[in-house]
Amino acid sequence: MTQPTLRSSANPALLLQARAPTGLSVMDATMVLVGVVIGIGIFGFPPLVAQHAGSEAVYIALWCAGGLVMLVGALCYAELGSAYPGSGGEYLYLTRAWGRHVGMMFAWARCSVIQTGAIAVVAYIYGDYAQRLAPLGAYGPALHAAISVVALTALNVAGTRYSKRLQWLFTALTVAALAAVLVASLAAAGDSPLRVDTAPAPLAGNTAGLLGMGMVFVLLTYGGWNEAAYLSGELRDPGRNMSRVLLIGTALVTGAYVLTNLALLEIFGLQGLRDTPALGADVMQLAAGPYAAALLSLTICATALSTINGTIITGARVYCALGRDVPRLRVLAAWSKQGETPTSALLVQGAITLALIALGAFSQNSVQTLVAYTAPVFWLFMLLVAASVWRLRRIDPDCPRPFRVPLYPLPPLLLALTCAGLVYSSAMYAGAGALIGLAVLAAGLPMLRLLGPPQARI
């Protein structure tokens, strides 16, 4: 149940294929984890986090708390992944722990809300930067977002053999762009003309709700830590080394994000950061001029396109699996042998994503509206995944677990409580977008009865 908006588009399976058959060392696995987590979200979400933080201290505290949640969540996913390896991910864990109907509801949610919403969010981040390079009028970001989804969906329908190889290149571009922003921020610190020194405007709304929505955006940026489940099966001595990988990886990612955000506060101030739609380009223009800003915008656009492409690829496979499991949705399982791609699934996914982009086009803050659409549903199923650690230990105690969560049951309990708080915050304080997402999830309940029981494959 990854949220690709928050992370790099690197494919963990591809990264592992290049390693020696003796397995991953601690540093090998740490670098894979860091590369997966650090992604396009750091160029789009800091202003949205600032809009929900009442002070600079609270703003930085939210990013530190995100690192703690990343560590706790990764520990839980590592146990599940080591005990139940397989390509099904959360679908597999939820089905084993709670039954086929819960698994099917997750598949429905991922297809209709989570995955398509994630694609739309990244497409809008791309659109904000592309609009600076090629303005298309008042609805320019939405038009750029729609064009990117249509073009990449068409590319995948035609068949893309080399797209996975491109993920390596664009992962490097993401890290390079983040380093450039950090260096430029430090170079531009001091007398920054972008800094707003006035006191930040007071925030309207309940403090708990504001902090909850701030954490939603922070954790979107930290997204990808659940890929730790893919590392446990390849790591040397996972029972001893997995905790080291997660501690080191969490420290590196949290350190990078906290340092970057401290630098952004130095450049913009909290109020200035709230009002900045494309912070990376603004920082580069201040530090190195318009050409450097344009180059960074191009780099961020390329990285975003790669993330969109990777999410389209993986998302379509979920539709395809749903078509295999539900006889009346068999059309979604149609596979093009020539292009080696699930054509019908890609087209359906593209149509839903375009509808969400249209929804965002008519809102005051497109990214925030789409995040509100996905967040309550995403965190609801993340809560069930956290509870699956306890549930599977209870109903399947004899299953080998090469890695066990330390200090059990505190980490899954902490993750479940965090997810419950995020479900409440995002549902109560995120506006109409959250209600639409929950309504779409609820629409899956009668649909499951009409479709009949899934075919068991697990």
N, C-alpha and C positions, 0 to 999 in steps of 0.2 A: 504494500500500500504506500508506495513512495509518492512524494509530492515533487515532481521533477522541477517545479519552479524554484526550488530552494537549493538545488544541488547541481553539480556538474553532470554532464550527459554521458560520462564514461560508463561503459558497460563492465561491471565487475567480472563477469564470466570471461570477457575478452582479456581483461587485465590478468586474470589468473592463468590463462592459456599460455602466456608468454613466460611463465615461471618454470623453474626446474621441477622435475617430477618428485624431488625429495620434499617439496612443500615450501611454504612461505616462512621466512624468518619473521621475527617480531617487527623489524624495521620495514621489511617488504609489505607486510599486512598494514602497518601504520600508514605508509605512503599511499597505499590503495584507498584506505578509508578516508584520509585527508583529501585525496583527489576527487573522491566521489561527493564529499559533503560540500566543499567550497565551490560555489557555482554562481549563477547569474543573479540569484536573489540579493546578494550584497550590493548590487548596483541599482536595485529597485525598491527594496523594502525599508531601509533606514528612515526615509522621510515619513513613512506610514507608522513606524514605531515611535518616532518623535511626536507625531500627532496624538499619541495616546500616553505620553509621559509628561508629568507635570513639572519636572525639573531635570537638569542634566544628570544629577546623581541617580534618579529613578531610571533614566534612559540607559545608563551604563549598567545598572543593577539588572535590568531586564535581559541584557545580552549575557551577563554572567549566569543568570538563572537558566537561560537557554542552554548553556554548556552543561549545566548539571542535569537537566532533563535529557539532553543528548546522551550523556553517559549512562543514566539509569535505563533509558529506552534501549540503547544498544546492548546492554547486559541482558535484558529480557529477550531480545530478538536473537542474540547469540545462542542462548540455551535452546530456544525453539528451533533454530536453524541447524544446530548440531544434532538434535534429537530426531528431527524430521526433515532431512535434506530433500530437496525437490524443487521443481520450477514453479509450483503453485503458490509459494509464499504464504501470504496471509489467508488466501482462499483455502489452502491446505490446513493451516493451523486452526482456523475457525471451524472448518467442517469437522475436523477430528475432535475438537473440544466441545462444540455446541450443536453439531448436527448439520445435515444437508441444507435445511431451510435457511439457517443463518449464513452458511457458505454461499448459497444462491443469492440472498439479499445483499451480501457484500459484493458479489459479482455484478448485480444490478446497479448498486451504488457506484461502483468503480466505473462502469460503462456510462452511466447517465449523469453522474455528478463529479466524482473525484478526478478521474483521468481527464475527461474533457474540460473540466474547470481548470485543471492544472495547465493544460495546453493553452487555454484562452488567456490565463494570467501571464504566462511567459510571452505569448504573442503580443500582449499589450505592453510589456516591458520593452520588447523589441520595437513596437510601434512608437513609443516615446522617443527612443534614440533615432530611429529611422526618420521620424518627422523632422528632426533637426537637420538631417542631411538632405532630405527631399520632401519639403513641405507639401501636403496635399489638402490644405484647407482646414476648416474647423473640426472636421471629423478625420483628420489625417491619421492619428494613432490607430483608430479603429480600422481604417482602410488598409493601412500597412499590416495590421494584425491579420485581417481577413486574407489579404494577398499571400502572406507567408503560409497560412494554413492551407489554402487552396493549392499553392505551388508545391508544397512539400507532400501533401496528400497525393497529388497527381504523380509526383516523382516516385512515391512508394507503390502506387497502383501499377505504374509501369515496371517496377522491379528495380531495386537498388542494391547491387552487390557490394558496392564499395562504401556504403554509408557508415558501416561499423568502423572501418578503418579511420574515417574522418573524426571519430569521437576522440581518438588520441590527440590529434592536432588541436581540436577545439578545447580540450581539457587544458592543454598547455597555454592556449590563448587566454583562457579564463584566469589562470593563476598569474600570467604575465600582466593582464589588465588590472587585477587586484593589486599587484605589486606596484604598478605604475601609479595608481590612485594613491596608495599609501605614501610613496616617495614624493609625489607631487604635493600631497597634503602637507607633509613635513616641510617641503621647500617653500610652500606658500604661507606657512603659519606666521603669525605675528600681525602685521598690519594688512589684513585681508579685506579688500573692498566688498567681499561677499558676506562678511560677518554682520549679523544683526545683533547689536549689543543691548537693545531694549529688552525688558523683561518679557519672557514668553507669555502669550495670551493665556488667560485662565481657561481650563478645559470644562466643557459642559458635560454633565452626566455623572453616574455613579463611579466612584474611584475604583472599586473592585472590577466593574465591567470594563473600564478603560484599561486597567492593567491586564485584564484577561485578553482583550483584543490586541494589546501590545505584544503579549506573549505569543498570540497566534502568528503575528507577522515575524517575530523573532524566530520561532520554531520552523516557519516556512524557510527561512534563510539557513537554518541548521539542518534542513531535511536531507535525508540520505543515510543517516546513521543506521537505519534498519537494514542497510546492505551488509552490516556486520555479520548477519546470518549467513551470508555467502562465503565469508572468510573462514568460519570455524572448521569446515570440512577440509580445508587446504592447509591449515596452519600446523606447524610442527608443535607437538605436545599442547593441544588446545586447552586442556584442563589447567595448565600452568601459565601459558602465554597469552590466552585471550584477554584476561584482565589487564595485562601489561599493554597490549595493543590498544585497548579501549581507553585506558588512562592516558597514555601518551598521545593518542590521536585526539582525544577530547581536549587535552591541554593545548595542543598545537592549534586546533581549529578555534577554540575559545580565545586563545591569545591573539590570533590573527584578527578575529572579528572585533575584540575589545580595542586593540590598538588602532584598527582602521576607524572605528567609531569615535574614539578619543580625538583622532586627527580631524575627523569630519566636524566634530563639535568645535574644535579650535578654528576651523576655517569658516563655518557658517554660523555658529551659535545655535541654540536649540530652536529658536523661532525661524531662523534662516534655513535650517535643515528641514523644518516642516514644510516650507514653501518651495523647495527645490525639486523639480520633476525629473531632472537628469543630472544627478550629482557628479557622476564621474566626468562628464563632459565639462561641467562648470569648473571643477577643480583643475583639470588639465588646461583649460583655456587660461585660467588665472596663472598657473605655474609656467606654462610653456607656449602659450599662444593658441590662436584658432586652428592652426594646422595640426597641432598635437591633439587638440580636443576632437577634431574631425577623425583623426586616426584612431583614437580611443573609442569613439562612437562606432566606427566601422568594426573594430575588434569586438565590442560588446554585441553589436548586431550579429556578427558571425557566430559568436558563442551562443546567443539566444536562439538563432536558427538551428544550431546543432542540437540544443536542448529540446526544441520543439520537434525536430526530426526524430530524435531518440525516443521521445515520449509518444509520438505517433506510432512508431514501430512497436513498442512494448504494449501500448494501449490496445492496438488492434488485435493483438494475440489474446487479450482477455475476452474480447467479443467472440473471437474464434472458438475459444474454450467453452464459452457460454453456449454457442451454437452446437457444439459437440455434446454437451450435457443435457440440453433441453431440445427434444425432438422437434417441437413446433418453431424453434428458432434455427433450424438446420441451415437456413440460407446464410446465416452469419459465419458458418464454418466453411463456406466455399473458398477454395484455395486455387490460385493460379499457378500451375506447374511451370509455365514459361517464365513468369516473373518471380516465382517462388515467394508469393505474397498473398495475404488474405484480402482479396479485392473487395468483397461485400462489406467486411468489417471495417476496412479503411474508409469506405464511402459513408457508412452510417456514422462512424466516429467523426468524420469531417463535417457532416451536416449538423450534428449536435453542437460541435464546437463553434461553428459559424453562428448558430442561434444564440449561444452564450456571448459571443463577441458583439452581436447586435444588441443584446441586453445591456452590456457594458457601455455601448456607444451612447445610450440615452441616460446615463447616470452621471452624477457630478464627479465621481472618482471611480473610473472603470476598474482599476486593479482592486480597490477596496471592495467594490460591489461583488466582483467575482470570487474574491477570497471569502467574503461572507457567505456566498452561495455554497462553497465547498467545505468550509471549516466545521460546522456542526456535525455534518455527516462523517467527515474524515475522522474527527476525534471520537465520535461515538464508536466507530469500529476499532480505532486504536485502543479504546478502553477495553473492548472485548478481547483484543489480542493480549493486552496486559493480564487480564483475568485468565486467559488461556494457559499461562505459565502455571498458575495454581491448579486449574481444572485438569490439565493433562498429567500433572504429577499425581493427582488424586485418582484418575480413572485409568491411567497407564503407567503405574509405578515401575514396571519391569523394563520399560524402554531404556536402552543405553543412552546416557546423556554425557557425551565427552566434555561438555562444558556446563557447569551448573552456576546459576546466579549466586554470587556471594551475598551473605547477610540475608538470605531468603527467610521470610517472605517480604522484607521491607522494600526492595526495589520494585517488584511488580505492584505492590500496594501503593507506593509513591507515584508510580506511573499512572495507575488507574485513577487515583485521586486527582492528579494533574489533568488527566484527560476529561474527567467529569467536570472539573472547573472550567476547562476550555469549551466544552460542549455548552455549558450554561452561559458563559460569557458571550460566546459567538452567537448563540441563539437569541439571547435577550437584548443584546446591545448592538447587533450588526445590521439591523434594519430589514428591509424587504427581501434582500438577497438571501439571507439565512432562511427566511420562511419559505422561499421558493425551493431552495435546496432540500429542506425537510419535506416539503410537499411532494417533490419528485421521488424522494426515497419512499414515502408512504404509498405512492402510486404503484410501487413494486409489489406490495402485499397482495392485492386482488389479482394482479397479473400472474403471480406465481401459482395461484390456484387454477387459473385458466390454462396455464402452460402444462400443468401436471408435474409430477415429481421428476427431479433430475435423474439421469442415468448415473449410477454410482461408478466412479472411476478411481477412487482413492482407497 
